[in-house]
């Protein structure tokens, strides 16, 4: 579903992400990542907000496909046009109702990233032998020059269950299936260039 309005770069975002819950599934054989970014937005401006601009920076922007955007009442209108390699991916979301000053709104963005050909220094990396996620650079963040990291992030990562894992905080194994396991981490105040999660095959 696409908006008809043009996407314009924002000097600063009128909203802030207060809480962020990430659910990422890593497929080493792709390699690929499928994820959901579940976020609580707060309007810090003096005017109501109808459109919220996000981006996924290079090098992952051109490799990312937005699959759906929704709130607790269903699908939201959104726009995300394909970009060339080396460019950030812009995502504009139309809120169901204008977000009043000081109010909060929860939305979810589902997306997928192609990881083939990326080196280990990329914000998201996966191969048949290893996987790694950074604190930022692979999921949608607010577009703007003064955007800060959320104060509270919870991340759940799913990958082959026989892999060894470590994280910026100790990952907690929360679910084990026939072929995969899920690990959960809750992080507060981490820098964007830190390594969030790392895993290696046996």
The 8 nearest C-alpha neighbors of each residue, nearest first, counted from 0:
[[1, 76, 77, 2, 78, 75, 67, 74],
 [2, 0, 78, 77, 76, 3, 79, 4],
 [1, 3, 78, 77, 4, 76, 0, 93],
 [2, 4, 1, 5, 78, 77, 6, 76],
 [5, 3, 2, 6, 78, 1, 91, 7],
 [6, 4, 7, 3, 2, 78, 91, 8],
 [7, 5, 4, 91, 8, 89, 90, 52],
 [6, 8, 5, 9, 52, 89, 91, 4],
 [7, 9, 10, 6, 142, 143, 52, 89],
 [10, 8, 143, 11, 142, 7, 12, 52],
 [9, 11, 143, 144, 8, 12, 145, 142],
 [12, 10, 143, 144, 9, 145, 13, 142],
 [11, 13, 143, 14, 142, 9, 141, 146],
 [14, 12, 44, 43, 42, 11, 15, 48],
 [15, 13, 42, 41, 12, 43, 40, 16],
 [14, 16, 41, 40, 17, 42, 43, 13],
 [17, 15, 40, 149, 39, 18, 38, 41],
 [16, 18, 149, 39, 15, 40, 150, 41],
 [19, 17, 151, 39, 38, 16, 149, 152],
 [18, 20, 38, 152, 37, 153, 151, 21],
 [19, 21, 153, 37, 154, 152, 36, 38],
 [20, 22, 154, 36, 35, 155, 153, 37],
 [21, 23, 155, 35, 34, 154, 156, 20],
 [24, 22, 34, 156, 33, 155, 157, 21],
 [23, 25, 157, 33, 32, 156, 34, 158],
 [24, 26, 32, 158, 157, 31, 27, 23],
 [25, 27, 31, 30, 28, 29, 32, 24],
 [28, 26, 30, 126, 127, 29, 125, 25],
 [27, 29, 30, 26, 127, 126, 31, 125],
 [30, 28, 31, 27, 26, 115, 114, 113],
 [29, 31, 27, 28, 114, 26, 115, 125],
 [32, 30, 113, 29, 114, 26, 112, 25],
 [31, 33, 25, 112, 24, 111, 26, 34],
 [34, 32, 111, 24, 23, 110, 112, 25],
 [33, 35, 23, 22, 110, 109, 24, 111],
 [36, 34, 109, 22, 108, 21, 37, 110],
 [35, 37, 21, 108, 107, 20, 38, 109],
 [38, 36, 107, 20, 19, 106, 35, 21],
 [39, 37, 19, 105, 18, 106, 36, 20],
 [38, 40, 105, 18, 104, 17, 16, 103],
 [41, 39, 16, 104, 103, 15, 105, 17],
 [40, 42, 103, 15, 14, 102, 43, 101],
 [43, 41, 14, 101, 100, 44, 102, 13],
 [42, 44, 14, 101, 13, 100, 41, 15],
 [43, 45, 13, 46, 42, 100, 14, 47],
 [46, 44, 100, 43, 47, 42, 99, 101],
 [45, 47, 44, 100, 48, 99, 42, 98],
 [48, 46, 99, 98, 97, 100, 49, 45],
 [49, 47, 98, 97, 50, 46, 99, 42],
 [48, 50, 97, 94, 93, 98, 47, 51],
 [51, 49, 93, 92, 48, 94, 91, 52],
 [50, 52, 92, 91, 93, 53, 49, 48],
 [53, 51, 91, 142, 90, 141, 92, 50],
 [54, 52, 141, 142, 90, 140, 139, 89],
 [53, 55, 89, 88, 139, 140, 142, 90],
 [54, 56, 60, 88, 139, 87, 138, 137],
 [57, 55, 87, 60, 136, 54, 59, 58],
 [58, 56, 59, 87, 60, 85, 86, 55],
 [57, 59, 85, 60, 56, 61, 84, 86],
 [60, 58, 57, 62, 61, 56, 63, 137],
 [59, 61, 88, 87, 57, 55, 56, 63],
 [60, 62, 84, 82, 59, 63, 83, 88],
 [63, 61, 59, 113, 60, 112, 64, 114],
 [64, 62, 112, 60, 111, 61, 59, 65],
 [63, 65, 111, 110, 66, 112, 62, 81],
 [66, 64, 110, 67, 109, 111, 63, 79],
 [65, 67, 110, 109, 64, 111, 68, 108],
 [66, 68, 109, 65, 108, 69, 110, 74],
 [69, 67, 108, 75, 107, 74, 109, 77],
 [68, 70, 74, 75, 73, 107, 106, 67],
 [69, 71, 106, 72, 73, 105, 107, 74],
 [70, 72, 73, 69, 106, 105, 74, 107],
 [73, 71, 70, 74, 69, 95, 75, 106],
 [74, 72, 69, 70, 71, 75, 68, 95],
 [73, 75, 69, 68, 70, 76, 72, 67],
 [74, 76, 69, 68, 77, 93, 95, 94],
 [75, 77, 93, 0, 1, 2, 92, 74],
 [78, 76, 92, 1, 2, 91, 93, 0],
 [77, 79, 1, 91, 2, 90, 80, 92],
 [80, 78, 90, 89, 91, 81, 77, 65],
 [79, 81, 82, 78, 89, 88, 90, 6],
 [82, 80, 79, 61, 83, 88, 64, 63],
 [83, 81, 61, 86, 88, 80, 84, 87],
 [82, 84, 61, 86, 85, 81, 87, 60],
 [85, 83, 61, 86, 82, 58, 57, 60],
 [84, 86, 57, 58, 83, 87, 61, 60],
 [87, 85, 57, 84, 83, 60, 82, 61],
 [88, 86, 56, 60, 57, 55, 89, 54],
 [87, 89, 60, 55, 54, 82, 61, 56],
 [90, 88, 54, 79, 53, 87, 91, 55],
 [89, 91, 79, 53, 54, 78, 52, 88],
 [92, 90, 52, 78, 77, 51, 53, 50],
 [91, 93, 77, 51, 50, 76, 94, 52],
 [94, 92, 50, 76, 49, 77, 75, 95],
 [93, 95, 96, 49, 50, 92, 97, 75],
 [94, 96, 93, 75, 97, 49, 70, 76],
 [97, 95, 94, 98, 49, 93, 48, 99],
 [98, 96, 49, 48, 47, 99, 94, 95],
 [97, 99, 48, 47, 102, 96, 49, 42],
 [98, 100, 47, 102, 97, 101, 42, 48],
 [101, 99, 42, 45, 102, 44, 47, 46],
 [100, 102, 42, 43, 41, 99, 103, 44],
 [103, 101, 99, 100, 41, 42, 98, 104],
 [102, 104, 41, 40, 39, 42, 101, 105],
 [103, 105, 40, 39, 41, 106, 102, 98],
 [106, 104, 39, 38, 40, 70, 103, 107],
 [105, 107, 70, 38, 69, 37, 104, 39],
 [106, 108, 37, 69, 36, 68, 70, 38],
 [107, 109, 68, 36, 35, 67, 110, 37],
 [110, 108, 35, 67, 66, 34, 65, 68],
 [111, 109, 65, 66, 64, 34, 33, 35],
 [110, 112, 33, 64, 63, 32, 34, 65],
 [113, 111, 63, 32, 62, 31, 114, 64],
 [112, 114, 31, 62, 115, 30, 63, 32],
 [115, 113, 31, 30, 117, 112, 124, 116],
 [114, 116, 30, 117, 113, 29, 31, 125],
 [115, 117, 114, 118, 113, 30, 124, 126],
 [118, 116, 115, 114, 121, 124, 119, 120],
 [117, 119, 120, 121, 116, 124, 125, 115],
 [118, 120, 121, 124, 117, 131, 123, 125],
 [119, 121, 118, 122, 124, 117, 123, 131],
 [120, 122, 123, 119, 118, 124, 117, 58],
 [123, 121, 133, 136, 132, 137, 120, 124],
 [124, 122, 132, 121, 131, 137, 133, 125],
 [123, 125, 131, 130, 119, 121, 114, 117],
 [126, 124, 130, 27, 129, 30, 131, 114],
 [127, 125, 27, 128, 129, 30, 130, 28],
 [126, 128, 27, 28, 129, 125, 200, 30],
 [129, 127, 200, 126, 199, 130, 27, 125],
 [130, 128, 199, 126, 198, 125, 200, 127],
 [131, 129, 125, 198, 124, 197, 126, 199],
 [130, 132, 197, 124, 196, 123, 198, 125],
 [133, 131, 123, 196, 195, 122, 194, 197],
 [134, 132, 194, 195, 122, 135, 193, 123],
 [133, 135, 195, 191, 193, 194, 192, 132],
 [136, 134, 191, 133, 137, 122, 138, 192],
 [135, 137, 122, 56, 138, 55, 133, 134],
 [138, 136, 122, 135, 123, 55, 59, 139],
 [137, 139, 136, 55, 140, 135, 36, 34],
 [140, 138, 55, 54, 53, 141, 137, 36],
 [141, 139, 53, 54, 142, 138, 55, 136],
 [140, 142, 53, 52, 54, 143, 146, 12],
 [141, 143, 53, 52, 54, 9, 12, 140],
 [144, 142, 11, 10, 12, 9, 145, 146],
 [143, 145, 11, 10, 146, 142, 9, 12],
 [146, 144, 143, 11, 147, 12, 10, 142],
 [145, 147, 143, 144, 141, 148, 12, 142],
 [148, 146, 145, 149, 15, 16, 150, 141],
 [147, 149, 150, 146, 191, 190, 188, 16],
 [150, 148, 17, 151, 16, 18, 147, 152],
 [149, 151, 187, 188, 17, 148, 18, 152],
 [150, 152, 187, 18, 149, 186, 19, 17],
 [153, 151, 19, 186, 20, 185, 18, 187],
 [154, 152, 185, 20, 184, 21, 186, 19],
 [153, 155, 21, 184, 183, 20, 22, 152],
 [154, 156, 183, 22, 182, 21, 23, 181],
 [157, 155, 23, 182, 181, 24, 22, 154],
 [156, 158, 181, 24, 180, 25, 23, 182],
 [157, 159, 179, 25, 180, 160, 24, 156],
 [160, 158, 179, 161, 178, 162, 180, 157],
 [159, 161, 179, 180, 162, 178, 158, 175],
 [160, 162, 159, 163, 201, 200, 179, 180],
 [163, 161, 200, 199, 160, 201, 159, 198],
 [164, 162, 199, 198, 200, 161, 201, 165],
 [165, 163, 198, 197, 162, 199, 166, 196],
 [166, 164, 197, 196, 198, 170, 169, 163],
 [167, 165, 196, 168, 195, 169, 170, 197],
 [166, 168, 195, 194, 196, 169, 165, 193],
 [169, 167, 166, 170, 184, 186, 185, 165],
 [168, 170, 166, 171, 165, 167, 184, 183],
 [171, 169, 184, 183, 182, 166, 168, 165],
 [170, 172, 183, 182, 173, 169, 184, 181],
 [171, 173, 182, 181, 174, 183, 170, 180],
 [172, 174, 181, 182, 171, 183, 175, 180],
 [175, 173, 181, 180, 172, 176, 182, 179],
 [174, 176, 180, 179, 181, 160, 177, 173],
 [177, 175, 179, 178, 180, 174, 160, 181],
 [176, 178, 179, 175, 160, 180, 159, 174],
 [177, 179, 176, 159, 160, 180, 175, 161],
 [180, 178, 159, 160, 176, 158, 175, 177],
 [179, 181, 175, 160, 157, 174, 158, 176],
 [182, 180, 157, 174, 156, 173, 172, 175],
 [181, 183, 172, 171, 156, 155, 170, 173],
 [182, 184, 155, 171, 170, 154, 172, 156],
 [185, 183, 170, 154, 153, 186, 168, 171],
 [186, 184, 153, 152, 154, 183, 187, 151],
 [187, 185, 152, 151, 153, 184, 189, 188],
 [188, 186, 151, 150, 189, 152, 185, 149],
 [187, 189, 150, 190, 186, 151, 148, 149],
 [188, 190, 187, 191, 186, 193, 134, 148],
 [189, 191, 192, 193, 188, 134, 148, 135],
 [192, 190, 134, 135, 193, 189, 148, 133],
 [193, 191, 190, 134, 133, 194, 135, 189],
 [192, 194, 134, 191, 190, 133, 195, 189],
 [195, 193, 133, 196, 134, 132, 167, 192],
 [194, 196, 133, 134, 167, 166, 132, 193],
 [195, 197, 166, 132, 131, 194, 165, 167],
 [198, 196, 131, 165, 164, 130, 166, 132],
 [197, 199, 164, 130, 163, 129, 162, 131],
 [200, 198, 129, 163, 162, 128, 130, 201],
 [199, 201, 162, 128, 129, 163, 198, 161],
 [200, 162, 199, 161, 163, 128, 129, 198]]
